[in-house]
């Protein structure tokens, strides 16, 4: 009885390890993608919009 309980527990633990490894891999891919985007931003024109709106608020004040 005790041995059977341990076998089911090992199976559950293996599934949990598998899911945690999959989640870790996904998060590591996200980190890699964000690091690459920081080094070479894809949307370079987004800062122009911020500069224009900041200038507008500065003039209006």
C-alpha distance matrix in Angstrom:
0.0 3.8 5.5 5.2 6.4 8.8 10.1 11.0 12.5 14.5 15.8 17.0 18.5 20.3 21.7 22.9 24.5 26.2 27.6 28.8 30.5 32.2 33.4 34.6 36.5 38.2 39.3 40.6 42.6 44.1 45.1 46.7 48.6 49.8 51.0 52.9 54.5 55.6 57.3 59.0 59.1 59.4 61.3 64.2 66.4 64.1 65.7 69.2 68.2 67.0 70.3 72.5 70.7 70.9 74.6 75.2 73.7 75.6 78.9 78.3 77.7
3.8 0.0 3.8 5.5 5.1 6.4 8.8 10.2 10.6 12.4 14.5 15.5 16.4 18.5 20.3 21.0 22.4 24.5 25.9 26.7 28.4 30.4 31.5 32.4 34.5 36.3 37.1 38.4 40.6 42.0 42.8 44.5 46.5 47.6 48.6 50.7 52.4 53.3 55.0 56.8 57.0 57.5 59.4 62.2 64.5 62.2 63.6 67.1 66.3 65.0 68.1 70.4 68.8 68.7 72.4 73.2 71.6 73.4 76.8 76.2 75.6
5.5 3.8 0.0 3.8 5.4 5.1 6.3 8.9 9.8 10.5 12.5 14.4 15.1 16.5 18.7 19.9 20.8 22.6 24.6 25.5 26.7 28.8 30.3 31.1 32.8 34.8 35.9 36.9 39.0 40.7 41.5 42.9 45.1 46.4 47.3 49.2 51.0 52.1 53.5 55.3 55.6 56.1 58.2 61.0 63.4 61.3 62.8 66.3 65.6 64.4 67.5 69.9 68.4 68.4 72.0 72.9 71.5 73.3 76.6 76.2 75.7
5.2 5.5 3.8 0.0 3.8 5.4 5.1 6.4 8.6 9.9 10.8 12.6 14.3 15.5 17.0 18.6 20.0 21.4 23.1 24.5 25.9 27.5 29.0 30.2 31.9 33.6 34.9 36.2 38.0 39.6 40.8 42.2 44.0 45.5 46.6 48.4 50.0 51.3 52.9 54.4 54.6 54.8 56.9 59.8 62.0 60.0 61.6 65.1 64.2 63.2 66.4 68.6 67.0 67.3 70.9 71.6 70.3 72.2 75.5 75.0 74.6
6.4 5.1 5.4 3.8 0.0 3.8 5.5 5.3 6.2 8.7 10.1 10.7 12.3 14.4 15.6 16.6 18.4 20.1 21.4 22.5 24.3 26.0 27.1 28.4 30.3 31.9 33.0 34.4 36.4 37.7 38.8 40.5 42.3 43.5 44.7 46.7 48.2 49.3 51.1 52.7 52.7 53.1 55.0 57.9 60.0 57.8 59.4 62.8 61.9 60.7 63.9 66.1 64.5 64.6 68.3 69.0 67.5 69.4 72.7 72.1 71.6
8.8 6.4 5.1 5.4 3.8 0.0 3.8 5.5 4.9 6.1 8.6 9.8 10.2 12.2 14.2 15.0 16.1 18.2 19.9 20.6 22.1 24.2 25.4 26.2 28.2 30.1 31.1 32.2 34.4 35.9 36.7 38.3 40.3 41.5 42.5 44.5 46.2 47.2 48.8 50.6 50.8 51.3 53.4 56.1 58.5 56.4 57.8 61.3 60.6 59.4 62.5 64.8 63.3 63.3 67.0 67.8 66.4 68.2 71.5 71.1 70.6
10.1 8.8 6.3 5.1 5.5 3.8 0.0 3.8 5.3 5.1 6.3 8.7 9.8 10.6 12.6 14.3 15.3 16.6 18.6 19.9 21.0 22.8 24.5 25.5 27.0 29.0 30.4 31.4 33.2 35.0 36.1 37.4 39.3 40.8 41.8 43.5 45.3 46.6 48.1 49.6 49.9 50.2 52.4 55.2 57.6 55.6 57.3 60.7 60.1 59.1 62.2 64.5 63.1 63.2 66.8 67.7 66.5 68.3 71.6 71.2 70.9
11.0 10.2 8.9 6.4 5.3 5.5 3.8 0.0 3.8 5.4 5.0 6.2 8.6 9.9 10.7 12.4 14.2 15.4 16.8 18.4 20.0 21.3 22.8 24.2 25.9 27.4 28.8 30.2 31.9 33.4 34.7 36.2 37.9 39.3 40.6 42.4 43.9 45.3 46.9 48.3 48.4 48.5 50.5 53.5 55.7 53.6 55.3 58.7 57.9 56.9 60.1 62.3 60.7 61.0 64.7 65.3 64.1 66.1 69.3 68.8 68.5
12.5 10.6 9.8 8.6 6.2 4.9 5.3 3.8 0.0 3.8 5.4 5.1 6.1 8.6 9.9 10.5 12.2 14.2 15.4 16.3 18.1 19.9 21.0 22.1 24.2 25.8 26.8 28.2 30.2 31.6 32.6 34.3 36.2 37.3 38.5 40.5 42.0 43.1 44.8 46.5 46.6 47.0 48.9 51.7 54.0 51.8 53.3 56.8 56.0 54.8 58.0 60.3 58.7 58.8 62.4 63.2 61.9 63.7 67.0 66.6 66.1
14.5 12.4 10.5 9.9 8.7 6.1 5.1 5.4 3.8 0.0 3.8 5.4 5.0 6.1 8.6 9.7 10.3 12.2 14.2 15.1 16.2 18.3 19.8 20.6 22.3 24.3 25.5 26.4 28.5 30.2 31.1 32.5 34.5 35.9 36.9 38.7 40.5 41.7 43.1 44.8 45.1 45.6 47.7 50.5 52.9 51.0 52.5 56.0 55.4 54.3 57.4 59.7 58.4 58.5 62.1 63.0 61.8 63.6 66.9 66.6 66.3
15.8 14.5 12.5 10.8 10.1 8.6 6.3 5.0 5.4 3.8 0.0 3.8 5.4 5.1 6.4 8.7 9.9 10.6 12.5 14.3 15.4 16.7 18.6 19.9 21.2 22.9 24.6 25.7 27.3 29.1 30.4 31.7 33.4 35.0 36.2 37.8 39.4 40.9 42.4 43.8 44.0 44.1 46.3 49.2 51.5 49.6 51.4 54.8 54.1 53.2 56.4 58.6 57.3 57.6 61.1 62.0 60.9 62.8 66.0 65.7 65.5
17.0 15.5 14.4 12.6 10.7 9.8 8.7 6.2 5.1 5.4 3.8 0.0 3.8 5.4 5.2 6.2 8.6 9.9 10.7 12.2 14.2 15.4 16.6 18.2 20.0 21.3 22.6 24.2 25.9 27.3 28.6 30.3 31.9 33.2 34.6 36.4 37.8 39.1 40.9 42.3 42.3 42.5 44.4 47.3 49.5 47.4 49.1 52.5 51.7 50.7 53.9 56.0 54.6 54.8 58.5 59.2 58.0 60.0 63.1 62.7 62.5
18.5 16.4 15.1 14.3 12.3 10.2 9.8 8.6 6.1 5.0 5.4 3.8 0.0 3.8 5.4 5.0 6.1 8.5 9.9 10.4 12.1 14.1 15.2 16.1 18.1 19.9 20.9 22.1 24.2 25.7 26.6 28.2 30.2 31.4 32.5 34.4 36.0 37.1 38.8 40.5 40.6 41.1 43.2 45.9 48.3 46.2 47.7 51.2 50.6 49.4 52.5 54.9 53.5 53.5 57.1 58.1 56.9 58.6 61.9 61.7 61.3
20.3 18.5 16.5 15.5 14.4 12.2 10.6 9.9 8.6 6.1 5.1 5.4 3.8 0.0 3.8 5.4 5.1 6.1 8.7 9.8 10.5 12.3 14.3 15.1 16.4 18.5 20.0 20.8 22.6 24.5 25.6 26.8 28.7 30.3 31.3 32.9 34.8 36.1 37.5 39.0 39.4 39.7 42.0 44.8 47.2 45.4 47.0 50.5 50.0 49.1 52.1 54.5 53.3 53.5 57.0 58.0 57.0 58.8 62.0 61.9 61.8
21.7 20.3 18.7 17.0 15.6 14.2 12.6 10.7 9.9 8.6 6.4 5.2 5.4 3.8 0.0 3.8 5.4 5.0 6.2 8.6 9.9 10.6 12.4 14.1 15.4 16.7 18.5 19.9 21.3 22.9 24.5 25.8 27.3 28.9 30.3 31.9 33.3 34.9 36.5 37.8 37.8 37.9 40.0 42.9 45.2 43.3 45.1 48.5 47.8 47.0 50.2 52.4 51.1 51.5 55.0 55.8 54.9 56.8 60.0 59.7 59.7
22.9 21.0 19.9 18.6 16.6 15.0 14.3 12.4 10.5 9.7 8.7 6.2 5.0 5.4 3.8 0.0 3.8 5.4 5.2 6.1 8.5 9.8 10.5 12.1 14.1 15.4 16.4 18.1 20.0 21.2 22.4 24.2 25.8 27.0 28.4 30.3 31.7 32.9 34.8 36.2 36.2 36.5 38.5 41.3 43.6 41.5 43.0 46.5 45.8 44.8 47.9 50.2 48.8 49.0 52.6 53.5 52.3 54.2 57.4 57.1 56.9
24.5 22.4 20.8 20.0 18.4 16.1 15.3 14.2 12.2 10.3 9.9 8.6 6.1 5.1 5.4 3.8 0.0 3.8 5.5 5.1 6.0 8.5 9.9 10.3 12.1 14.2 15.2 16.1 18.3 19.9 20.8 22.2 24.3 25.6 26.6 28.4 30.2 31.4 32.9 34.5 34.8 35.4 37.6 40.2 42.8 40.9 42.3 45.8 45.4 44.4 47.3 49.8 48.7 48.7 52.2 53.4 52.3 54.0 57.3 57.2 57.0
26.2 24.5 22.6 21.4 20.1 18.2 16.6 15.4 14.2 12.2 10.6 9.9 8.5 6.1 5.0 5.4 3.8 0.0 3.8 5.5 5.2 6.2 8.7 9.9 10.6 12.5 14.4 15.3 16.7 18.7 20.1 21.1 22.8 24.6 25.8 27.2 28.9 30.5 31.9 33.2 33.5 33.6 35.9 38.8 41.3 39.6 41.3 44.7 44.3 43.6 46.6 48.9 47.9 48.2 51.6 52.7 51.9 53.7 56.8 56.8 56.8
27.6 25.9 24.6 23.1 21.4 19.9 18.6 16.8 15.4 14.2 12.5 10.7 9.9 8.7 6.2 5.2 5.5 3.8 0.0 3.8 5.4 5.1 6.2 8.5 9.9 10.7 12.4 14.2 15.5 16.8 18.5 20.0 21.3 22.8 24.4 26.0 27.2 28.9 30.6 31.8 31.7 31.8 33.8 36.8 39.0 37.1 38.9 42.2 41.6 40.8 44.0 46.2 45.0 45.4 48.9 49.8 48.9 50.8 53.9 53.7 53.8
28.8 26.7 25.5 24.5 22.5 20.6 19.9 18.4 16.3 15.1 14.3 12.2 10.4 9.8 8.6 6.1 5.1 5.5 3.8 0.0 3.8 5.4 5.1 6.0 8.5 9.9 10.5 12.1 14.2 15.3 16.4 18.2 20.0 21.1 22.4 24.3 25.7 26.9 28.7 30.3 30.3 30.8 32.9 35.6 38.0 35.9 37.4 40.9 40.4 39.4 42.4 44.8 43.6 43.7 47.2 48.3 47.3 49.0 52.2 52.2 52.0
30.5 28.4 26.7 25.9 24.3 22.1 21.0 20.0 18.1 16.2 15.4 14.2 12.1 10.5 9.9 8.5 6.0 5.2 5.4 3.8 0.0 3.8 5.5 5.0 6.1 8.7 9.9 10.4 12.3 14.3 15.2 16.3 18.3 20.0 20.9 22.5 24.3 25.7 27.1 28.6 29.0 29.5 31.9 34.5 37.2 35.5 37.0 40.4 40.3 39.4 42.2 44.7 43.9 44.0 47.4 48.6 47.9 49.5 52.6 52.8 52.8
32.2 30.4 28.8 27.5 26.0 24.2 22.8 21.3 19.9 18.3 16.7 15.4 14.1 12.3 10.6 9.8 8.5 6.2 5.1 5.4 3.8 0.0 3.8 5.4 5.1 6.3 8.8 9.9 10.7 12.6 14.4 15.4 16.7 18.6 20.1 21.3 22.8 24.6 26.1 27.2 27.3 27.4 29.7 32.6 35.1 33.4 35.2 38.6 38.3 37.6 40.6 42.9 42.0 42.5 45.8 46.9 46.3 48.1 51.1 51.2 51.4
33.4 31.5 30.3 29.0 27.1 25.4 24.5 22.8 21.0 19.8 18.6 16.6 15.2 14.3 12.4 10.5 9.9 8.7 6.2 5.1 5.5 3.8 0.0 3.8 5.4 5.1 6.3 8.6 9.9 10.7 12.4 14.3 15.4 16.7 18.4 20.1 21.2 22.7 24.7 25.9 25.7 26.0 28.0 30.8 33.1 31.2 32.8 36.2 35.8 34.9 38.0 40.2 39.2 39.5 42.9 44.0 43.2 45.0 48.1 48.1 48.2
34.6 32.4 31.1 30.2 28.4 26.2 25.5 24.2 22.1 20.6 19.9 18.2 16.1 15.1 14.1 12.1 10.3 9.9 8.5 6.0 5.0 5.4 3.8 0.0 3.8 5.4 5.1 6.1 8.6 9.9 10.5 12.3 14.2 15.3 16.4 18.4 20.0 21.1 22.7 24.4 24.6 25.4 27.6 30.1 32.7 30.9 32.2 35.8 35.6 34.6 37.4 40.0 39.1 39.1 42.5 43.8 43.0 44.5 47.7 48.0 47.9
36.5 34.5 32.8 31.9 30.3 28.2 27.0 25.9 24.2 22.3 21.2 20.0 18.1 16.4 15.4 14.1 12.1 10.6 9.9 8.5 6.1 5.1 5.4 3.8 0.0 3.8 5.5 5.1 6.2 8.7 9.9 10.5 12.3 14.3 15.3 16.6 18.4 20.0 21.3 22.6 23.1 23.5 26.1 28.7 31.4 30.0 31.5 34.9 35.0 34.3 37.0 39.5 38.9 39.2 42.4 43.8 43.3 44.8 47.9 48.3 48.5
38.2 36.3 34.8 33.6 31.9 30.1 29.0 27.4 25.8 24.3 22.9 21.3 19.9 18.5 16.7 15.4 14.2 12.5 10.7 9.9 8.7 6.3 5.1 5.4 3.8 0.0 3.8 5.5 5.2 6.3 8.8 10.0 10.7 12.5 14.3 15.5 16.6 18.6 20.3 21.2 21.1 21.2 23.5 26.3 28.8 27.2 28.9 32.3 32.1 31.5 34.4 36.7 36.0 36.4 39.7 40.9 40.4 42.2 45.1 45.4 45.7
39.3 37.1 35.9 34.9 33.0 31.1 30.4 28.8 26.8 25.5 24.6 22.6 20.9 20.0 18.5 16.4 15.2 14.4 12.4 10.5 9.9 8.8 6.3 5.1 5.5 3.8 0.0 3.8 5.4 5.0 6.2 8.6 9.8 10.6 12.3 14.3 15.3 16.5 18.6 20.0 19.8 20.6 22.6 25.1 27.7 25.8 27.1 30.7 30.5 29.5 32.4 34.9 34.1 34.2 37.5 38.8 38.2 39.7 42.8 43.2 43.2
40.6 38.4 36.9 36.2 34.4 32.2 31.4 30.2 28.2 26.4 25.7 24.2 22.1 20.8 19.9 18.1 16.1 15.3 14.2 12.1 10.4 9.9 8.6 6.1 5.1 5.5 3.8 0.0 3.8 5.4 5.1 6.2 8.6 9.9 10.5 12.4 14.2 15.4 16.7 18.4 19.0 20.0 22.5 24.7 27.6 26.2 27.3 30.8 31.1 30.2 32.7 35.4 35.0 35.0 38.1 39.7 39.3 40.6 43.7 44.3 44.4
42.6 40.6 39.0 38.0 36.4 34.4 33.2 31.9 30.2 28.5 27.3 25.9 24.2 22.6 21.3 20.0 18.3 16.7 15.5 14.2 12.3 10.7 9.9 8.6 6.2 5.2 5.4 3.8 0.0 3.8 5.4 5.1 6.1 8.6 9.8 10.6 12.3 14.3 15.5 16.5 16.9 17.4 20.0 22.5 25.4 24.2 25.7 29.1 29.4 28.9 31.5 34.0 33.7 34.0 37.0 38.6 38.4 39.9 42.8 43.4 43.8
44.1 42.0 40.7 39.6 37.7 35.9 35.0 33.4 31.6 30.2 29.1 27.3 25.7 24.5 22.9 21.2 19.9 18.7 16.8 15.3 14.3 12.6 10.7 9.9 8.7 6.3 5.0 5.4 3.8 0.0 3.8 5.4 5.1 6.2 8.6 9.9 10.5 12.3 14.4 15.3 15.0 15.6 17.7 20.3 22.9 21.3 22.8 26.2 26.3 25.6 28.4 30.8 30.3 30.6 33.8 35.2 34.9 36.4 39.4 39.9 40.3
45.1 42.8 41.5 40.8 38.8 36.7 36.1 34.7 32.6 31.1 30.4 28.6 26.6 25.6 24.5 22.4 20.8 20.1 18.5 16.4 15.2 14.4 12.4 10.5 9.9 8.8 6.2 5.1 5.4 3.8 0.0 3.8 5.5 5.1 6.1 8.6 9.8 10.6 12.5 14.3 14.5 16.0 18.2 20.2 23.1 21.5 22.4 26.0 26.4 25.3 27.8 30.6 30.2 30.1 33.2 34.9 34.5 35.7 38.8 39.6 39.6
46.7 44.5 42.9 42.2 40.5 38.3 37.4 36.2 34.3 32.5 31.7 30.3 28.2 26.8 25.8 24.2 22.2 21.1 20.0 18.2 16.3 15.4 14.3 12.3 10.5 10.0 8.6 6.2 5.1 5.4 3.8 0.0 3.8 5.5 5.1 6.2 8.6 10.0 10.8 12.4 13.4 14.7 17.5 19.4 22.6 21.7 22.6 26.0 26.9 26.2 28.3 31.1 31.2 31.2 34.0 35.9 35.9 36.9 39.9 40.9 41.2
48.6 46.5 45.1 44.0 42.3 40.3 39.3 37.9 36.2 34.5 33.4 31.9 30.2 28.7 27.3 25.8 24.3 22.8 21.3 20.0 18.3 16.7 15.4 14.2 12.3 10.7 9.8 8.6 6.1 5.1 5.5 3.8 0.0 3.8 5.5 5.2 6.2 8.7 10.0 10.5 10.8 11.5 14.2 16.5 19.5 18.6 20.0 23.3 23.9 23.6 25.9 28.5 28.6 28.9 31.7 33.4 33.6 34.8 37.6 38.6 39.1
49.8 47.6 46.4 45.5 43.5 41.5 40.8 39.3 37.3 35.9 35.0 33.2 31.4 30.3 28.9 27.0 25.6 24.6 22.8 21.1 20.0 18.6 16.7 15.3 14.3 12.5 10.6 9.9 8.6 6.2 5.1 5.5 3.8 0.0 3.8 5.4 5.0 6.2 8.7 9.9 9.5 11.1 13.1 15.0 17.9 16.6 17.5 21.0 21.6 20.8 23.1 25.9 25.8 25.8 28.7 30.5 30.5 31.6 34.5 35.5 35.9
51.0 48.6 47.3 46.6 44.7 42.5 41.8 40.6 38.5 36.9 36.2 34.6 32.5 31.3 30.3 28.4 26.6 25.8 24.4 22.4 20.9 20.1 18.4 16.4 15.3 14.3 12.3 10.5 9.8 8.6 6.1 5.1 5.5 3.8 0.0 3.8 5.4 5.2 6.4 8.8 9.8 12.2 14.6 15.7 19.1 18.1 18.5 22.0 23.1 22.1 24.0 27.0 27.3 26.9 29.6 31.8 31.8 32.5 35.5 36.8 37.0
52.9 50.7 49.2 48.4 46.7 44.5 43.5 42.4 40.5 38.7 37.8 36.4 34.4 32.9 31.9 30.3 28.4 27.2 26.0 24.3 22.5 21.3 20.1 18.4 16.6 15.5 14.3 12.4 10.6 9.9 8.6 6.2 5.2 5.4 3.8 0.0 3.8 5.4 5.2 6.2 7.8 9.7 12.8 14.0 17.5 17.3 18.0 21.1 22.6 22.2 23.8 26.7 27.4 27.4 29.8 31.9 32.4 33.2 35.8 37.3 37.8
54.5 52.4 51.0 50.0 48.2 46.2 45.3 43.9 42.0 40.5 39.4 37.8 36.0 34.8 33.3 31.7 30.2 28.9 27.2 25.7 24.3 22.8 21.2 20.0 18.4 16.6 15.3 14.2 12.3 10.5 9.8 8.6 6.2 5.0 5.4 3.8 0.0 3.8 5.4 5.1 4.8 6.7 9.3 10.8 14.1 13.6 14.5 17.7 18.9 18.6 20.5 23.1 23.7 24.0 26.4 28.4 28.9 29.9 32.5 33.8 34.5
55.6 53.3 52.1 51.3 49.3 47.2 46.6 45.3 43.1 41.7 40.9 39.1 37.1 36.1 34.9 32.9 31.4 30.5 28.9 26.9 25.7 24.6 22.7 21.1 20.0 18.6 16.5 15.4 14.3 12.3 10.6 10.0 8.7 6.2 5.2 5.4 3.8 0.0 3.8 5.6 5.7 9.0 10.8 11.1 14.4 13.7 13.6 17.0 18.5 17.6 19.1 22.2 22.8 22.4 24.9 27.2 27.4 28.0 30.8 32.4 32.7
57.3 55.0 53.5 52.9 51.1 48.8 48.1 46.9 44.8 43.1 42.4 40.9 38.8 37.5 36.5 34.8 32.9 31.9 30.6 28.7 27.1 26.1 24.7 22.7 21.3 20.3 18.6 16.7 15.5 14.4 12.5 10.8 10.0 8.7 6.4 5.2 5.4 3.8 0.0 3.8 6.3 9.6 12.0 11.8 15.5 15.6 15.3 18.4 20.4 19.8 20.8 23.9 25.0 24.6 26.6 29.2 29.7 30.0 32.7 34.5 35.0
59.0 56.8 55.3 54.4 52.7 50.6 49.6 48.3 46.5 44.8 43.8 42.3 40.5 39.0 37.8 36.2 34.5 33.2 31.8 30.3 28.6 27.2 25.9 24.4 22.6 21.2 20.0 18.4 16.5 15.3 14.3 12.4 10.5 9.9 8.8 6.2 5.1 5.6 3.8 0.0 3.8 6.4 9.2 9.0 12.8 13.6 13.9 16.5 18.7 18.7 19.7 22.4 23.8 23.9 25.7 28.1 29.1 29.6 31.9 33.7 34.6
59.1 57.0 55.6 54.6 52.7 50.8 49.9 48.4 46.6 45.1 44.0 42.3 40.6 39.4 37.8 36.2 34.8 33.5 31.7 30.3 29.0 27.3 25.7 24.6 23.1 21.1 19.8 19.0 16.9 15.0 14.5 13.4 10.8 9.5 9.8 7.8 4.8 5.7 6.3 3.8 0.0 3.8 5.7 6.2 9.8 10.0 10.8 13.6 15.3 15.4 16.9 19.4 20.5 20.9 22.9 25.0 26.0 26.9 29.1 30.7 31.7
59.4 57.5 56.1 54.8 53.1 51.3 50.2 48.5 47.0 45.6 44.1 42.5 41.1 39.7 37.9 36.5 35.4 33.6 31.8 30.8 29.5 27.4 26.0 25.4 23.5 21.2 20.6 20.0 17.4 15.6 16.0 14.7 11.5 11.1 12.2 9.7 6.7 9.0 9.6 6.4 3.8 0.0 3.8 6.0 9.0 9.7 11.6 13.8 15.1 16.1 17.8 19.7 20.9 21.9 23.8 25.5 26.7 28.0 29.9 31.3 32.7
61.3 59.4 58.2 56.9 55.0 53.4 52.4 50.5 48.9 47.7 46.3 44.4 43.2 42.0 40.0 38.5 37.6 35.9 33.8 32.9 31.9 29.7 28.0 27.6 26.1 23.5 22.6 22.5 20.0 17.7 18.2 17.5 14.2 13.1 14.6 12.8 9.3 10.8 12.0 9.2 5.7 3.8 0.0 3.8 5.6 6.0 8.6 10.4 11.4 12.7 14.6 16.2 17.3 18.6 20.5 21.9 23.3 24.7 26.5 27.8 29.4
64.2 62.2 61.0 59.8 57.9 56.1 55.2 53.5 51.7 50.5 49.2 47.3 45.9 44.8 42.9 41.3 40.2 38.8 36.8 35.6 34.5 32.6 30.8 30.1 28.7 26.3 25.1 24.7 22.5 20.3 20.2 19.4 16.5 15.0 15.7 14.0 10.8 11.1 11.8 9.0 6.2 6.0 3.8 0.0 3.8 5.6 6.6 8.2 10.3 11.5 12.4 14.3 16.1 17.0 18.4 20.3 21.9 22.8 24.5 26.3 27.8
66.4 64.5 63.4 62.0 60.0 58.5 57.6 55.7 54.0 52.9 51.5 49.5 48.3 47.2 45.2 43.6 42.8 41.3 39.0 38.0 37.2 35.1 33.1 32.7 31.4 28.8 27.7 27.6 25.4 22.9 23.1 22.6 19.5 17.9 19.1 17.5 14.1 14.4 15.5 12.8 9.8 9.0 5.6 3.8 0.0 3.8 5.4 5.4 7.2 9.3 10.2 11.3 13.2 14.8 15.9 17.3 19.3 20.5 21.8 23.4 25.3
64.1 62.2 61.3 60.0 57.8 56.4 55.6 53.6 51.8 51.0 49.6 47.4 46.2 45.4 43.3 41.5 40.9 39.6 37.1 35.9 35.5 33.4 31.2 30.9 30.0 27.2 25.8 26.2 24.2 21.3 21.5 21.7 18.6 16.6 18.1 17.3 13.6 13.7 15.6 13.6 10.0 9.7 6.0 5.6 3.8 0.0 3.8 5.4 5.5 6.8 9.0 10.4 11.2 12.8 14.7 15.9 17.3 18.9 20.6 21.8 23.4
65.7 63.6 62.8 61.6 59.4 57.8 57.3 55.3 53.3 52.5 51.4 49.1 47.7 47.0 45.1 43.0 42.3 41.3 38.9 37.4 37.0 35.2 32.8 32.2 31.5 28.9 27.1 27.3 25.7 22.8 22.4 22.6 20.0 17.5 18.5 18.0 14.5 13.6 15.3 13.9 10.8 11.6 8.6 6.6 5.4 3.8 0.0 3.8 5.4 5.1 6.2 8.7 10.0 10.5 12.3 14.2 15.5 16.4 18.4 20.0 21.3
69.2 67.1 66.3 65.1 62.8 61.3 60.7 58.7 56.8 56.0 54.8 52.5 51.2 50.5 48.5 46.5 45.8 44.7 42.2 40.9 40.4 38.6 36.2 35.8 34.9 32.3 30.7 30.8 29.1 26.2 26.0 26.0 23.3 21.0 22.0 21.1 17.7 17.0 18.4 16.5 13.6 13.8 10.4 8.2 5.4 5.4 3.8 0.0 3.8 5.4 5.1 6.2 8.6 9.8 10.5 12.3 14.4 15.3 16.5 18.4 20.2
68.2 66.3 65.6 64.2 61.9 60.6 60.1 57.9 56.0 55.4 54.1 51.7 50.6 50.0 47.8 45.8 45.4 44.3 41.6 40.4 40.3 38.3 35.8 35.6 35.0 32.1 30.5 31.1 29.4 26.3 26.4 26.9 23.9 21.6 23.1 22.6 18.9 18.5 20.4 18.7 15.3 15.1 11.4 10.3 7.2 5.5 5.4 3.8 0.0 3.8 5.5 5.2 6.2 8.5 9.9 10.6 12.4 14.2 15.5 16.6 18.6
67.0 65.0 64.4 63.2 60.7 59.4 59.1 56.9 54.8 54.3 53.2 50.7 49.4 49.1 47.0 44.8 44.4 43.6 40.8 39.4 39.4 37.6 34.9 34.6 34.3 31.5 29.5 30.2 28.9 25.6 25.3 26.2 23.6 20.8 22.1 22.2 18.6 17.6 19.8 18.7 15.4 16.1 12.7 11.5 9.3 6.8 5.1 5.4 3.8 0.0 3.8 5.5 5.2 6.0 8.5 9.8 10.7 12.1 14.3 15.4 16.7
70.3 68.1 67.5 66.4 63.9 62.5 62.2 60.1 58.0 57.4 56.4 53.9 52.5 52.1 50.2 47.9 47.3 46.6 44.0 42.4 42.2 40.6 38.0 37.4 37.0 34.4 32.4 32.7 31.5 28.4 27.8 28.3 25.9 23.1 24.0 23.8 20.5 19.1 20.8 19.7 16.9 17.8 14.6 12.4 10.2 9.0 6.2 5.1 5.5 3.8 0.0 3.8 5.6 5.1 6.1 8.6 10.0 10.5 12.3 14.2 15.6
72.5 70.4 69.9 68.6 66.1 64.8 64.5 62.3 60.3 59.7 58.6 56.0 54.9 54.5 52.4 50.2 49.8 48.9 46.2 44.8 44.7 42.9 40.2 40.0 39.5 36.7 34.9 35.4 34.0 30.8 30.6 31.1 28.5 25.9 27.0 26.7 23.1 22.2 23.9 22.4 19.4 19.7 16.2 14.3 11.3 10.4 8.7 6.2 5.2 5.5 3.8 0.0 3.8 5.5 5.1 6.2 8.8 9.8 10.6 12.3 14.4
70.7 68.8 68.4 67.0 64.5 63.3 63.1 60.7 58.7 58.4 57.3 54.6 53.5 53.3 51.1 48.8 48.7 47.9 45.0 43.6 43.9 42.0 39.2 39.1 38.9 36.0 34.1 35.0 33.7 30.3 30.2 31.2 28.6 25.8 27.3 27.4 23.7 22.8 25.0 23.8 20.5 20.9 17.3 16.1 13.2 11.2 10.0 8.6 6.2 5.2 5.6 3.8 0.0 3.8 5.4 5.0 6.3 8.6 10.0 10.5 12.5
70.9 68.7 68.4 67.3 64.6 63.3 63.2 61.0 58.8 58.5 57.6 54.8 53.5 53.5 51.5 49.0 48.7 48.2 45.4 43.7 44.0 42.5 39.5 39.1 39.2 36.4 34.2 35.0 34.0 30.6 30.1 31.2 28.9 25.8 26.9 27.4 24.0 22.4 24.6 23.9 20.9 21.9 18.6 17.0 14.8 12.8 10.5 9.8 8.5 6.0 5.1 5.5 3.8 0.0 3.8 5.4 5.3 6.2 8.7 10.0 10.8
74.6 72.4 72.0 70.9 68.3 67.0 66.8 64.7 62.4 62.1 61.1 58.5 57.1 57.0 55.0 52.6 52.2 51.6 48.9 47.2 47.4 45.8 42.9 42.5 42.4 39.7 37.5 38.1 37.0 33.8 33.2 34.0 31.7 28.7 29.6 29.8 26.4 24.9 26.6 25.7 22.9 23.8 20.5 18.4 15.9 14.7 12.3 10.5 9.9 8.5 6.1 5.1 5.4 3.8 0.0 3.8 5.5 5.0 6.2 8.6 10.0
75.2 73.2 72.9 71.6 69.0 67.8 67.7 65.3 63.2 63.0 62.0 59.2 58.1 58.0 55.8 53.5 53.4 52.7 49.8 48.3 48.6 46.9 44.0 43.8 43.8 40.9 38.8 39.7 38.6 35.2 34.9 35.9 33.4 30.5 31.8 31.9 28.4 27.2 29.2 28.1 25.0 25.5 21.9 20.3 17.3 15.9 14.2 12.3 10.6 9.8 8.6 6.2 5.0 5.4 3.8 0.0 3.8 5.4 5.2 6.1 8.7
73.7 71.6 71.5 70.3 67.5 66.4 66.5 64.1 61.9 61.8 60.9 58.0 56.9 57.0 54.9 52.3 52.3 51.9 48.9 47.3 47.9 46.3 43.2 43.0 43.3 40.4 38.2 39.3 38.4 34.9 34.5 35.9 33.6 30.5 31.8 32.4 28.9 27.4 29.7 29.1 26.0 26.7 23.3 21.9 19.3 17.3 15.5 14.4 12.4 10.7 10.0 8.8 6.3 5.3 5.5 3.8 0.0 3.8 5.5 5.1 6.2
75.6 73.4 73.3 72.2 69.4 68.2 68.3 66.1 63.7 63.6 62.8 60.0 58.6 58.8 56.8 54.2 54.0 53.7 50.8 49.0 49.5 48.1 45.0 44.5 44.8 42.2 39.7 40.6 39.9 36.4 35.7 36.9 34.8 31.6 32.5 33.2 29.9 28.0 30.0 29.6 26.9 28.0 24.7 22.8 20.5 18.9 16.4 15.3 14.2 12.1 10.5 9.8 8.6 6.2 5.0 5.4 3.8 0.0 3.8 5.5 5.4
78.9 76.8 76.6 75.5 72.7 71.5 71.6 69.3 67.0 66.9 66.0 63.1 61.9 62.0 60.0 57.4 57.3 56.8 53.9 52.2 52.6 51.1 48.1 47.7 47.9 45.1 42.8 43.7 42.8 39.4 38.8 39.9 37.6 34.5 35.5 35.8 32.5 30.8 32.7 31.9 29.1 29.9 26.5 24.5 21.8 20.6 18.4 16.5 15.5 14.3 12.3 10.6 10.0 8.7 6.2 5.2 5.5 3.8 0.0 3.8 5.5
78.3 76.2 76.2 75.0 72.1 71.1 71.2 68.8 66.6 66.6 65.7 62.7 61.7 61.9 59.7 57.1 57.2 56.8 53.7 52.2 52.8 51.2 48.1 48.0 48.3 45.4 43.2 44.3 43.4 39.9 39.6 40.9 38.6 35.5 36.8 37.3 33.8 32.4 34.5 33.7 30.7 31.3 27.8 26.3 23.4 21.8 20.0 18.4 16.6 15.4 14.2 12.3 10.5 10.0 8.6 6.1 5.1 5.5 3.8 0.0 3.8
77.7 75.6 75.7 74.6 71.6 70.6 70.9 68.5 66.1 66.3 65.5 62.5 61.3 61.8 59.7 56.9 57.0 56.8 53.8 52.0 52.8 51.4 48.2 47.9 48.5 45.7 43.2 44.4 43.8 40.3 39.6 41.2 39.1 35.9 37.0 37.8 34.5 32.7 35.0 34.6 31.7 32.7 29.4 27.8 25.3 23.4 21.3 20.2 18.6 16.7 15.6 14.4 12.5 10.8 10.0 8.7 6.2 5.4 5.5 3.8 0.0
